[in-house]
Amino acid sequence: MATELFEALKGIETDSGISGEVLIEKIKQGILKAVKRDYPETENVRIEIDPENLKFEMCLLKLVVEGEPEDPANEISLDQARTYMKKVAVGQMCEIPLSPATFGRVAASSAKQSIRSDIKQFERDRLVSAYQDKEHELVSATVQKVEPATGNAIITIDSDEIYFPRNEQIPGEELKAGDMIKVYVVGVVNPDKKPSVKVSRTHRDFVRRLFEIEVPEIYDGTVEVKAISREAGQRSKIAVLSHDENVDAIGACIGPKRARITAIVEELGGEKIDLIKYSEDDAEFIAKALAPAEVINVTLADDGTRSCTVVVPDNQLSLAIGNRGQNAKLAARLTGYKIDIVPLNKEN
């Protein structure tokens, strides 16, 4: 029995990551609950679990008394006590062994359930702790399987299985088992109850972290990403600013022979990226944000609202607005302004 217990302990310790000392304490608590269930009036129980010496003992402790005991659950006569311990004396504690065999299945089941419950709680705590450290970071993951009907996937990060829903995947990308991908850790959902890790490839900060990885000048702070707006799978606009007059922010992001921007676009599955030079001048920033369209004039509202009117050449109107208004929407999100785009001939 002891050998089986200690082999099982090693397996649980390896699989769960819980230390042997913690597991033993949990097992003792589970066994104690079970003993109390079988011997509800007994006050003293000794449980010893020693993996080094393969020792597994449990016993009831009863006070040795003269004559008949008044409290049979916690007292024992001297004659009875000496059937268990030959040299025991009145006033001492007599140990009455409990064998796991006679202890009963109910007791074992209770201990097992307690351990299982504690392991689940440990796993919850470990998951929350591990991914709080990874929150808002980019991590590598392996696709384990993809549901054909829904496109939802299961991925592994450091051996943890994470649910990766279709709506957090880049539209149009087709994942398959075995793929190595990068995901952005949004955070831990329901950390106090049933925690789960939320990851995304559609989040705008997924793009931010890709630029930090590929562009050393962003990682070291020479170039700063001031704002991002994104339609995942289609287009992103990135506003960047250089803190060194000798470093061109846009050139740094593009990289030698376009190597840096190409690597990012490949990770995004061909998503288009507009690099915008950030400006503290709102009108200038708005004009740049509407790239690739040319802008003639930007007039900010004088009523204090973050809205403006932008004039573009007649032949640039559709380009400024973009397919289904995408370019204008992304520019508005990037700058924080409501943008009304009008052609030059309307002004005249």
C-alpha positions in Angstrom: 0.0 0.0 0.0 2.8 2.4 1.0 4.7 1.7 -2.2 1.7 2.4 -4.4 1.0 5.6 -2.5 4.5 7.0 -2.9 4.6 6.0 -6.6 1.3 7.8 -7.1 2.8 10.8 -5.2 5.7 11.0 -7.5 3.4 10.9 -10.5 1.2 13.7 -9.2 4.2 15.8 -8.3 5.6 15.5 -11.8 2.4 16.1 -13.6 1.1 19.0 -11.5 4.3 20.7 -10.4 3.1 20.7 -6.8 5.9 19.9 -4.3 5.9 16.6 -2.5 5.6 18.4 0.9 2.5 20.2 -0.1 0.9 17.0 -1.6 1.6 15.1 1.6 0.0 17.8 3.7 -3.1 17.7 1.4 -3.3 13.9 1.6 -3.1 14.1 5.4 -6.0 16.6 5.4 -8.0 14.4 3.1 -7.4 11.3 5.2 -8.2 13.1 8.4 -11.6 14.2 7.0 -12.3 10.6 6.1 -11.2 9.3 9.6 -13.5 11.8 11.3 -16.3 10.6 9.1 -15.8 7.0 10.3 -14.9 8.0 13.9 -16.8 11.3 14.4 -16.2 11.4 18.2 -12.5 10.7 18.1 -10.4 13.7 19.0 -6.9 12.6 18.3 -5.6 11.0 15.1 -1.9 10.5 14.0 -1.1 10.3 10.4 2.5 9.8 9.3 3.7 9.8 5.7 7.4 9.5 5.1 8.4 9.0 1.4 12.1 8.6 2.3 11.5 5.6 4.5 8.4 4.5 2.6 6.5 4.8 5.9 2.7 5.3 5.8 0.9 5.0 9.2 -2.4 6.1 10.6 -3.8 5.5 14.1 -6.3 6.7 16.6 -4.9 8.0 19.9 -6.7 7.1 23.1 -5.9 8.0 26.7 -5.1 4.9 28.9 -7.3 4.9 32.0 -7.9 2.7 35.1 -11.0 0.5 34.8 -13.8 1.1 32.3 -13.4 4.2 30.1 -16.1 6.9 30.5 -15.4 8.2 26.9 -14.7 5.1 24.8 -14.1 7.2 21.7 -11.1 8.9 23.3 -10.2 6.6 26.3 -9.2 2.9 26.6 -8.7 0.6 29.5 -5.2 -0.5 30.5 -5.9 -4.2 29.6 -7.2 -3.2 26.1 -4.3 -0.8 25.5 -1.8 -3.5 26.2 -3.2 -5.6 23.4 -1.8 -2.8 21.1 1.2 -1.6 23.2 2.7 -3.9 25.8 4.6 -1.3 27.8 1.9 1.4 27.9 0.9 2.8 31.3 -2.1 4.7 32.7 -2.0 8.3 31.7 -0.2 7.7 28.4 -1.6 7.7 24.9 -2.3 4.4 23.2 -1.9 4.2 19.5 -4.6 2.0 17.7 -3.4 1.4 14.2 -5.8 1.9 11.3 -4.9 -0.1 8.2 -5.7 1.4 4.8 -7.4 -1.8 3.9 -9.9 -1.6 6.8 -10.0 2.1 6.5 -12.5 1.7 3.7 -13.1 2.9 0.2 -15.1 5.9 1.4 -12.1 7.2 3.3 -9.7 6.8 0.3 -12.2 8.4 -2.0 -12.6 11.4 0.4 -8.8 11.8 0.5 -8.5 11.5 -3.3 -11.3 14.1 -3.8 -9.6 16.5 -1.5 -6.3 16.1 -3.4 -8.0 16.6 -6.7 -9.7 19.7 -5.6 -6.4 21.2 -4.2 -4.6 20.3 -7.5 -7.3 22.1 -9.5 -6.9 25.2 -7.2 -3.1 25.0 -7.6 -3.4 24.8 -11.3 -5.7 27.9 -11.3 -3.3 29.8 -9.2 -0.4 28.8 -11.3 -2.1 29.7 -14.5 -3.1 33.2 -13.2 0.5 33.8 -11.9 2.2 32.6 -15.1 0.1 34.6 -17.5 -0.2 37.8 -15.4 3.6 38.0 -16.1 3.0 37.5 -19.8 0.1 39.9 -20.0 0.4 42.4 -22.9 3.3 40.5 -24.3 3.9 38.5 -27.5 4.5 34.8 -27.0 5.2 31.9 -29.3 2.5 29.2 -29.6 2.0 25.9 -31.4 -1.3 25.0 -33.0 -2.6 21.7 -31.7 -5.8 21.3 -33.5 -8.4 23.4 -35.4 -12.1 22.7 -35.4 -13.1 22.4 -39.1 -16.6 23.7 -38.7 -15.9 26.8 -36.6 -12.2 27.5 -37.2 -11.7 27.7 -33.4 -8.3 26.3 -32.4 -6.4 24.9 -29.4 -2.8 26.2 -29.1 -0.1 25.4 -26.6 2.1 27.9 -24.8 4.7 26.4 -22.5 2.7 23.1 -22.5 -0.5 24.9 -21.4 -3.4 24.4 -23.7 -5.1 27.7 -24.6 -8.4 28.1 -26.4 -8.0 30.4 -29.5 -11.3 31.4 -31.0 -11.8 32.2 -34.6 -12.7 35.9 -33.9 -9.2 36.4 -32.4 -7.5 35.0 -35.4 -6.5 37.2 -38.4 -9.4 37.1 -40.9 -8.4 35.0 -43.9 -5.6 33.1 -42.2 -6.0 29.3 -42.2 -4.3 27.7 -39.2 -3.4 24.0 -39.2 -2.0 21.6 -36.6 1.7 22.0 -36.1 1.9 25.7 -37.1 4.1 27.9 -35.0 2.5 31.3 -34.5 2.9 34.4 -32.4 0.0 35.6 -30.2 -0.6 38.6 -28.0 -1.6 37.8 -24.4 -4.6 40.1 -23.7 -4.9 38.9 -20.1 -6.4 36.4 -17.7 -10.2 36.2 -17.7 -12.1 35.3 -14.4 -8.9 35.0 -12.3 -10.8 34.4 -9.1 -13.2 31.7 -10.4 -12.4 29.6 -13.5 -9.5 31.4 -15.1 -8.8 31.3 -18.8 -6.1 33.0 -20.9 -7.3 35.3 -23.6 -4.9 35.6 -26.6 -5.3 37.5 -29.9 -3.8 38.1 -33.3 -6.4 40.8 -34.1 -5.5 43.2 -31.2 -3.8 46.4 -32.3 -1.1 45.9 -29.8 -0.2 42.6 -31.6 1.1 44.9 -34.3 2.9 47.1 -31.8 4.8 44.2 -30.3 5.8 42.9 -33.7 7.4 46.3 -34.4 9.2 46.2 -31.1 10.6 42.8 -32.0 11.7 43.7 -35.5 12.8 47.3 -35.0 15.6 47.8 -32.5 15.1 51.5 -32.5 11.6 51.0 -31.1 12.7 48.5 -28.5 15.4 50.8 -27.2 13.1 53.9 -27.2 14.8 55.8 -30.0 11.6 55.5 -32.0 8.2 55.6 -30.3 5.0 54.1 -31.6 2.5 57.0 -30.7 -0.7 55.4 -32.0 -2.1 52.4 -33.9 -5.4 51.8 -35.7 -6.2 48.5 -37.2 -8.6 46.5 -39.4 -7.1 43.1 -38.8 -6.2 41.2 -42.0 -6.7 44.3 -44.1 -4.8 47.5 -43.0 -3.1 49.1 -40.1 -1.9 52.7 -39.6 1.1 53.2 -37.3 2.1 56.7 -36.1 5.8 56.8 -35.2 8.1 59.5 -33.8 11.9 59.6 -33.6 13.5 61.0 -30.5 16.8 61.3 -32.3 17.1 63.8 -35.1 19.6 61.5 -36.8 17.2 58.6 -37.0 14.3 58.6 -39.5 11.4 56.9 -37.7 9.7 55.5 -40.9 13.0 54.4 -42.4 13.9 52.5 -39.2 10.5 50.7 -39.3 11.0 49.8 -43.0 14.5 48.6 -42.4 17.3 47.8 -44.9 15.9 46.5 -48.2 12.4 46.6 -46.5 13.4 43.6 -44.4 11.8 44.7 -41.2 8.4 45.7 -42.6 8.4 42.7 -44.8 8.8 40.3 -41.9 5.9 42.0 -40.0 3.6 41.9 -43.1 4.4 38.2 -43.5 3.5 37.5 -39.9 0.2 39.5 -40.5 -0.6 37.4 -43.5 -0.2 40.2 -46.0 -2.0 43.0 -44.1 -1.1 46.4 -45.5 0.7 48.8 -43.2 0.7 52.6 -43.5 3.6 54.2 -41.6 2.7 57.7 -40.5 5.1 60.3 -39.1 3.5 61.6 -35.9 3.2 65.3 -35.4 2.1 67.3 -32.3 0.3 69.6 -34.8 -3.1 68.0 -35.0 -3.9 69.4 -38.5 -0.6 68.1 -39.9 -1.0 64.7 -38.2 -4.5 64.3 -39.6 -3.2 65.1 -43.1 -0.5 62.5 -42.8 -2.9 60.0 -41.4 -5.0 60.0 -44.5 -2.1 58.7 -46.6 -1.8 57.5 -49.3 -4.2 60.3 -50.3 -3.0 63.8 -50.8 -4.5 66.5 -48.5 -4.9 70.2 -49.5 -6.1 71.6 -46.2 -7.3 70.6 -42.8 -9.6 72.9 -40.8 -10.1 72.0 -37.1 -13.4 72.8 -35.5 -13.2 76.0 -33.4 -15.9 74.9 -31.0 -13.5 72.7 -29.0 -14.8 69.4 -30.4 -12.3 66.9 -31.8 -13.7 67.2 -35.4 -12.3 68.6 -38.6 -12.9 69.2 -42.3 -10.3 67.9 -44.7 -10.1 69.1 -48.3 -8.6 66.8 -50.9 -8.2 67.0 -54.7 -11.2 65.8 -56.6 -9.4 62.8 -57.9 -8.2 61.9 -54.4 -11.6 61.7 -52.7 -12.2 58.0 -53.1 -8.6 57.2 -52.1 -8.9 59.4 -49.0 -12.2 57.7 -48.0 -11.0 54.3 -49.0 -12.9 51.1 -49.7 -16.0 51.1 -47.6 -14.7 54.1 -45.8 -11.7 52.1 -44.3 -9.0 54.7 -44.8 -11.0 57.5 -43.3 -12.1 55.3 -40.3 -8.5 54.2 -39.6 -7.3 57.8 -39.8 -10.0 58.9 -37.4 -9.1 56.2 -34.9 -5.4 57.0 -35.2 -5.8 60.7 -34.6 -8.9 60.7 -32.3 -10.7 63.2 -34.6 -14.0 62.9 -36.4 -13.0 63.6 -40.0 -15.2 65.1 -42.7 -13.6 64.7 -46.1 -14.7 67.0 -49.0 -13.4 67.4 -52.6 -11.8 70.7 -53.6 -14.5 71.6 -56.1 -17.1 71.5 -53.3 -15.1 74.1 -51.5 -15.2 76.3 -54.5 
